[in-house]
Amino acid sequence: MNSGLTRGVELILELADAVARVRGNQNATLNLSSDSSFHSIGLEKTTDRDLSVMVQNMQEQVNCLPVTAFPVMISVTPAGTDLYLGGACIHESELEDTLRDFSIVEDALLDVPRGQETSYAIGLSGRLNPNTRHSSIIATSPLEAVMKFAMTKVALSEMEEILADDQDVKATDMEMRSRHDWARYDFASLFDQACQRINAVIRDSDPELSPS
């Protein structure tokens, strides 16, 4: 992993530890956006200097994380700490690999204009209720949302190629809607585009896979 992503992992884990330590007896959530703005729940009254310093460090070094990994949310309850990147819940042990995947997604979307962050509901067709959907992904475009969803099913950084009929993703069975206005998107078509873009990034990053 490059030094920027390594520092990004360290910052997220340090911040999560600080939130868990200062939350007292209440649940706490810290949400950091790609523009360095943040808001919190359950931490408003804390005067903990370490937490303030860590939030400031995260704001100053926000560019050490792929922009597609945002928003970064840390949620702490008595049951433990949950980390969310781009709306997807990420286990701490998978953080480094996940950031590599976010870097691939970022490179695959370099020429796609970033819009407003929107939450997308993704799940099997007809099963998009909160208790039945697969994921709620936060993204700046429908294409980005589909790529992020694919990341929850396969490890992009470990693949030589991702296919439109990937059996882990099951694109033809999936339905996606904007949670803002419930507009429906053609998941399979978007996933086909996503595969082409992701595969181009994978080939460019590995000389052995590039056409001679």
C-alpha positions, 0 to 999 in steps of 0.5 A: 500500500502506498504511504498515503493510503497507509496514513489514511488507515492510521488516521481512521483507526486513531479517530475511531479509538478517540471517539470510543474513548470519549463518548462516555455512556452514550452512542456517538457518531462522527461523519467526515466529508471529502470537503473536510467538513464534519458533524457529530452526534453524541460528542457535542459536549466533549472538550477532549483535546486528543479528539479535537487534534485528531479531527483536525489532522483528518481534515488537514490530511483528507487527501490521503484517502481516495475521494470515493471513500467519503463520507467517512463515518465512525459509529460507536455504541456499547456493542462496538465500533462500526466504520462506514466508507461511502455508506458501506460498513467496513470491517476494521481488518478489511480497511486497507484492502478496501481503500485499495479498491476505492483507489481503483474506483477513483481512477475509473471515474476520473472523467465522470463529473462528481455530482451531489452525494446521494444515497442509493438503495441496492438489492434484489429486484423488489427487495429494497426495504431497509430490512431486505436490501443489500446495501445503502451506498452513498455516491456522487453518481449512479455509476459510482454507486454501482462500483462501490456496491461491486466492492462489497461483493468482490475484491477489485484489487485482487482481480485481473478482470471483472466480468459483467456476469460476475456471479458474486455481483449478480447484476441482472438480479439487482435493482437500484433506486435513489433514496432521494426521489426513488428514481430507478436505474438500470443496474445491469447496464451501469455494471457493464460500464463499470466493468469496462472502466475498472478493467481498464484501470487494472490493465493500466496498473499491471504491465503483464495485463496490458496489451502488447 
